[in-house]
């Protein structure tokens, strides 16, 4: 039974990999979002050294790290579950010989692994190249 759940992780990972347009557009959208927030905060700071105890560099780092963290934990499983409830297929899922919630959790885990390796990591590299992100050294 454990290998079935591992297969669900692998299948979700491969499914995410199959939709390459979503992958590339996602990295572009997250980079644009970081850029919008970066320039917004640059305008708010207006050349001041710090604001409320935070420097512009610290705020830029916070924005980049928070958007990339969101890339890791975000998934559409809530929408999938809602659609399964709406169309009634969740009833079929409950009579199958596996735990529905564990299946959804394994799917989320597979998507999380994909997002960590192929979305968050390259996205953070791009953000560090485009914006003055100062990751903590201690």
Backbone as a ProteinNet text record, in pm:
[ID]
protein_1_A
[PRIMARY]
XXXXXXXXXXXXXXXXXXXXXXXXXXXXXXXXXXXXXXXXXXXXXXXXXXXXXXXXXXXXXXXXXXXXXXXXXXXXXXXXXXXXXXXXXXXXXXXXXXXXXXXXXXXXXXXXXXXXXXXXXXXXXXXXXXXXXXXXXX
[TERTIARY]
82.3	0	86.9	200.7	288.7	343.9	370.4	422.8	317.5	189.8	83.6	84.5	105.8	111.6	236.8	347.5	468.8	447.1	370.5	337.6	253.1	165.2	85.2	173.6	275.9	370.4	440.4	487.6	559	468.1	344	250.4	221	200.5	172.5	294.3	413.7	536.8	545.3	521.9	530.1	419	302.4	192.7	229.7	287.7	331.3	439.9	526.2	634.1	580.4	466.7	409.6	357.7	314.6	259.1	368.3	453.2	570.1	532.7	425.3	383.4	345.2	274.7	241	367	463.8	589.7	661.2	682	754.8	676	546.5	466.7	461.4	463.1	463.6	589	703.6	829.2	826.1	775.9	765.7	671.6	557.1	459.4	515.7	583	640.4	751.8	831.8	937.5	877.6	772.3	705.2	643.5	585.3	527.3	633.8	746.9	857.6	902.6	909.8	949.7	852.8	724.3	623.6	639.1	651.6	669.2	802	905.7	1035.7	1027.2	971.1	963.3	863.8	759.5	666.9	738.8	815.2	887.5	1000	1060.5	1161.5	1097.7	976.6	905.5	866.5	826.9	790.8	912.4	1024.9	1147	1196.8	1181	1217.3	1359.3	1453.2	1592.7	1631.5	1536.5	1569.1	1651.3	1735.9	1819	1738.7	1645.3	1562	1425.1	1330.6	1193.6	1140.2	1101.9	1052.5	1154.7	1281.8	1387.2	1431.4	1372.8	1408.2	1469	1576.2	1636.3	1564.6	1587.4	1526.8	1578	1704.5	1759.9	1693.1	1665.5	1596.1	1453.9	1387.7	1251.8	1252.3	1350.8	1362.7	1383.7	1468.2	1492.9	1366.1	1295	1168.9	1070.2	1057.8	964.3	1002.7	1130.2	1175	1157.2	1198.3	1188.1	1041.8	957.7	817.1	745.7	775.1	712.2	762.6	889.2	940.4	889.4	871.4	811.5	667.5	596.6	460	460	558.8	568.7	580.9	646.4	665.1	535.8	464.8	350.2	217.3	210.3	84.5	48.7	-77.6	-126.5	-275.5	-329.2	-470.1	-555.9	-508.6	-584.8	-718.3	-727.3	-855.9	-957.8	-912.9	-1001.5	-1038.8	-942.6	-972	-1074.6	-1057.2	-1151.9	-1289.6	-1294.6	-1423	-1491.6	-1415	-1472.9	-1522.3	-1447	-1490.1	-1617.2	-1631.2	-1754.6	-1869	-1842.5	-1945.6	-1996.8	-1905.5	-1950.4	-1986.5	-1968.7	-2010.7	-1909.3	-1795.8	-1698	-1628.6	-1643.3	-1582.3	-1646.3	-1772.8	-1839.7	-1772.3	-1733.1	-1661.9	-1526.1	-1458.9	-1327.1	-1334	-1442.5	-1454	-1478.6	-1530.6	-1553.3	-1435.7	-1335.8	-1215.3	-1131.6	-1043.6	-969.5	-847.4	-853.9	-746.3	-807.8	-728.1	-772.9	-767.8	-882.8	-894.9	-806.7	-806.8	-728.4	-578	-535.6	-393.7	-353.9	-443	-416.4	-395.2	-483.9	-471	-344.1	-309.8	-188.9	-65	-63.5	49.6	59.1	-54.9	-53.3	4.1	-35.4	18.5	167.9	212.3	354.3	432.9	379.5	444.3	453.3	346	348.2	445.9	453.3	547.4	691.6	723.1	858.9	892.3	796.5	817.1	843.4	758.9	771.2	902.2	948	1073.5	1191.9	1195.9	1311.5	1312	1196.7	1193.5	1124.3	1075.1	1006.5	1069.1	1078.3	1130.4	1279.5	1356.7	1501.8	1539.9	1492.2	1526.1	1468	1348.8	1287.8	1370.3	1424.8	1507	1637.9	1694.6	1817.4	1790.7	1678.9	1643.2	1619.9	1548.7	1523.9	1654.1	1748.1	1877.8	1958.4	1940.9	2012.9	1952	1819	1751.4	1738.7	1727.6	1701.8	1809.3	1834.1	1940.8	1898.3	1885	1845.9	1969.3	1959.3	2071.3	2031.8	2058.2	2020.6	2105.6	2045.6	2120.5	2240.7	2348.1	2469.7	2487	2407.6	2419.3	2291.5
-119.5	0	126.1	121.2	237.2	269.1	165.3	191	258.4	232.1	299.6	448.2	482.7	624.6	690.7	617.4	671.3	692.3	603.1	620.4	745.4	777.1	899.1	1023	1021.7	1132.5	1145.9	1033.4	1033.4	1079	1032	1068.1	1217.5	1274.2	1418	1498.6	1453.8	1520	1519.2	1403	1391.4	1469.4	1475.8	1554.4	1702.2	1749	1888.7	1914.2	1817.2	1829.7	1833.4	1768.3	1761.2	1896.5	1980.5	2110.2	2216.5	2214.7	2303.2	2449.6	2477.1	2616.1	2676.2	2598.7	2646.1	2670.3	2585	2597.6	2727.2	2748.7	2867.5	2994.7	2991	3110.4	3137.4	3033.1	3051	3121.3	3080.4	3146.7	3292.8	3317.1	3454.3	3538.1	3483.1	3556.7	3587.4	3490.7	3514.2	3618.4	3614.9	3714.1	3853.2	3862	3990.3	4039.8	3949.7	3988.3	4041.7	3974.4	4021.7	4159.1	4176.4	4305.1	4416.3	4389.7	4490.7	4531.2	4432.7	4464.4	4535.7	4495.4	4558.6	4707.8	4740.4	4880.6	4959.5	4892.4	4959.5	4998.8	4905.8	4936.9	5036.3	5034.7	5136.1	5275	5285.5	5413.9	5453.8	5355.8	5385.8	5434.3	5368.3	5408.8	5544.1	5572	5701.7	5745.5	5654.8	5688.6	5695.8	5673.1	5672.1	5548.2	5559.9	5446.3	5332.2	5365.4	5261.5	5318.7	5230.6	5267.9	5167.3	5214.8	5129	5022	5055.7	4963.8	4865.2	4871.6	4780.1	4858.3	4803.9	4866	4817.6	4887.7	4847.3	4709.7	4680.4	4548.6	4438.1	4463.5	4363.1	4340.9	4447.9	4434.7	4359.5	4385.4	4313	4164.1	4132.5	3992.7	3927.7	3998	3945.8	3916.3	4007.5	3989.1	3867	3856.8	3744.6	3611.3	3605.1	3479.4	3442.3	3540.3	3508	3460.4	3520.9	3474.7	3336	3309	3176	3071.9	3109.3	3016.6	2985.8	3086.3	3064.4	2968	2980.1	2889.2	2745.1	2724.2	2588.6	2531.2	2606.2	2546.6	2562.7	2644.3	2665.3	2542.5	2504.1	2400.2	2422.8	2349.9	2364.7	2250.2	2179.3	2064.9	2105.5	2221.2	2265.9	2282.4	2333.7	2348.1	2211.8	2118.9	1984	1915	1926.6	1864.4	1928.2	2060.7	2129.3	2081.3	2064.9	2015.6	1872.4	1788.4	1650.7	1644.9	1735.2	1741.9	1790.1	1892.5	1949.9	1849.7	1774.1	1679.9	1542.3	1522.6	1398.2	1285.8	1306.2	1197.7	1168	1255.3	1229.5	1106	1079.1	960.6	833.1	832.3	716.9	702.4	815.5	812.3	750.7	777.1	726.3	576.1	515.5	370.8	290.4	357.7	289.7	242.9	144.8	85	164.5	293.7	375.9	495.4	557.8	672.6	796.5	855.9	971.7	1087.5	1117.3	1229.6	1204.4	1079.3	1047.3	1059.9	1020	1035	1182.2	1267.5	1410.3	1467.1	1418.7	1464.7	1422.3	1300.7	1253.5	1331.1	1363.4	1444.6	1583	1640.2	1770.9	1761.3	1652.3	1633	1622.4	1549	1537.9	1671.8	1750.2	1883.5	1973.9	1958.6	2037.8	2007.2	1880.3	1842.5	1904.1	1896.9	1957.3	2106.6	2172.9	2318	2355.2	2274.3	2302.6	2290.8	2180.9	2153.9	2234.3	2245.7	2301.2	2436.4	2487.5	2615.9	2714.8	2674.4	2764	2790.4	2686.7	2701.7	2787.7	2756.1	2843.9	2984.6	2993	3123.5	3209.9	3148.7	3224.8	3267.4	3181.4	3218.1	3337.6	3334.2	3445.6	3572.9	3560.2	3677.8	3736.4	3650	3699	3767.6	3723	3785.7	3921	3931.8	4052.9	4160.8	4119.3	4213.6	4200	4306.5	4301.1	4224	4093.6	4007.4	3977.2	3999.3	3974.5	3862.5	3738.6	3627	3627.9	3588.1	3590.4	3497.5	3540.6	3459.4	3390.2	3426	3361.7	3291.2
0	0	0	69.5	74.2	-64.4	-144.2	-279.1	-366.8	-339.6	-415	-386	-260.3	-224.6	-281.4	-286.4	-349	-498.4	-560.1	-701.1	-723.1	-627.6	-639.1	-635.8	-552	-546.5	-680.5	-733.2	-861.3	-975.6	-976.8	-1083.3	-1081	-961.7	-952.6	-998.8	-960.2	-1003	-1155.2	-1215.8	-1361.9	-1430.9	-1369.6	-1425.8	-1428.5	-1319.8	-1314.9	-1419.6	-1440.5	-1537.7	-1680.8	-1703.5	-1837.9	-1885.8	-1793	-1830.4	-1825.3	-1925.1	-1926.2	-1945.5	-2017.5	-2035.7	-1900.3	-1817.1	-1682.8	-1601.3	-1619.7	-1545.7	-1582.8	-1711.9	-1755.6	-1726.5	-1751	-1722.8	-1573.2	-1490.9	-1345.8	-1298.6	-1350.1	-1312.8	-1358.3	-1478.1	-1528.2	-1441.7	-1406.2	-1325.1	-1186.7	-1125.7	-993.5	-1001.5	-1106.5	-1123.2	-1142	-1221.8	-1240.1	-1109.6	-1032.6	-903.3	-809	-804.1	-720.4	-769	-900.5	-956.6	-921.4	-929.6	-894.1	-747.7	-660.3	-518.3	-493.4	-563.2	-546.8	-580.3	-697.2	-737.5	-652.1	-604.5	-512.4	-383.9	-328.9	-205.1	-228.5	-345.5	-376.1	-375.9	-428.9	-428.2	-286	-205.5	-66.2	11.1	-8	62	12.2	-114.5	-169.5	-139.5	-138.8	-114.5	32.2	122.5	265.7	298	397.5	437	496.2	584.1	644.1	674.9	689.4	719.3	820.1	938	1046.5	1083.7	1071.1	1110.8	1004.9	887.3	779.3	663.8	607.9	490.6	364.8	254.9	127.7	85.3	113.3	81	160.4	287.2	368.3	317.2	277.7	225.9	93.4	8.9	-117.4	-92.3	3.6	38.1	90.7	176.3	230.3	118.2	23.6	-87.4	-170.6	-207	-290.7	-219.1	-93.6	-19	4.2	36.1	61.9	-64.8	-179.8	-303.2	-342.9	-321.7	-354.7	-255.1	-129.9	-33.2	-72.9	-120.1	-167.4	-285.8	-371.5	-485.5	-439	-325	-273.4	-217.2	-136.5	-66.5	-139.4	-242.9	-314	-397.5	-396.4	-485.6	-510.7	-604.3	-641.2	-589	-488.2	-439.8	-380.2	-319.1	-265.7	-377.9	-491.1	-606.8	-664.1	-668.4	-716.7	-627.7	-497.4	-404.3	-420.1	-433.5	-452.5	-579.9	-688.7	-813.9	-800.1	-725.9	-704.2	-620.4	-525.9	-446.8	-534.8	-615.8	-701.1	-803.8	-867	-969.9	-914.8	-785.1	-721.1	-725.9	-788.4	-799.2	-666.8	-568.6	-438.2	-373.4	-402.7	-347.1	-397.2	-523.9	-580.9	-513.8	-488.5	-425.4	-285.8	-214.2	-77.5	-70.7	-177.6	-172.5	-226.3	-276.2	-323.1	-204.5	-227.4	-114.2	-67.7	-72.2	-18.6	53.2	133.8	210.8	123.2	99.2	10.4	55.6	183.3	233.9	221.8	241.7	225.7	78.1	-11	-154.7	-188.5	-140.1	-167.8	-104.3	13.9	80.5	1.1	-50.6	-130.6	-261.9	-321.7	-442.8	-413.3	-301.6	-262.4	-236.7	-177.4	-150.7	-281.7	-378.4	-509.3	-579.8	-569.5	-629.1	-555.1	-423.7	-344.6	-380.5	-401.4	-441.8	-577.9	-670.3	-802.3	-788.9	-711.5	-696	-626.9	-532.8	-464.2	-559.7	-633.6	-719.1	-848.6	-912.7	-1047.8	-1058.3	-947.8	-953	-855.4	-731	-628.5	-644.6	-667.2	-679.8	-800.6	-922.6	-1035.6	-1019.3	-961	-939.8	-846.5	-741.5	-647.3	-713.4	-796.9	-869.3	-960.8	-1033.3	-1122	-1041	-927.8	-843.3	-790.4	-753.7	-703.3	-812.7	-936.4	-1047.3	-1086.5	-1076.7	-1121.5	-1014.4	-888.6	-780.9	-673.7	-598	-496.2	-370.8	-384.6	-272.5	-189.7	-60.7	31.1	127.5	89.6	175.7	303.1	414.8	542.1	538.5	601.7	606	739.9	839.2	969.9	1010
[MASK]
++++++++++++++++++++++++++++++++++++++++++++++++++++++++++++++++++++++++++++++++++++++++++++++++++++++++++++++++++++++++++++++++++++++++++

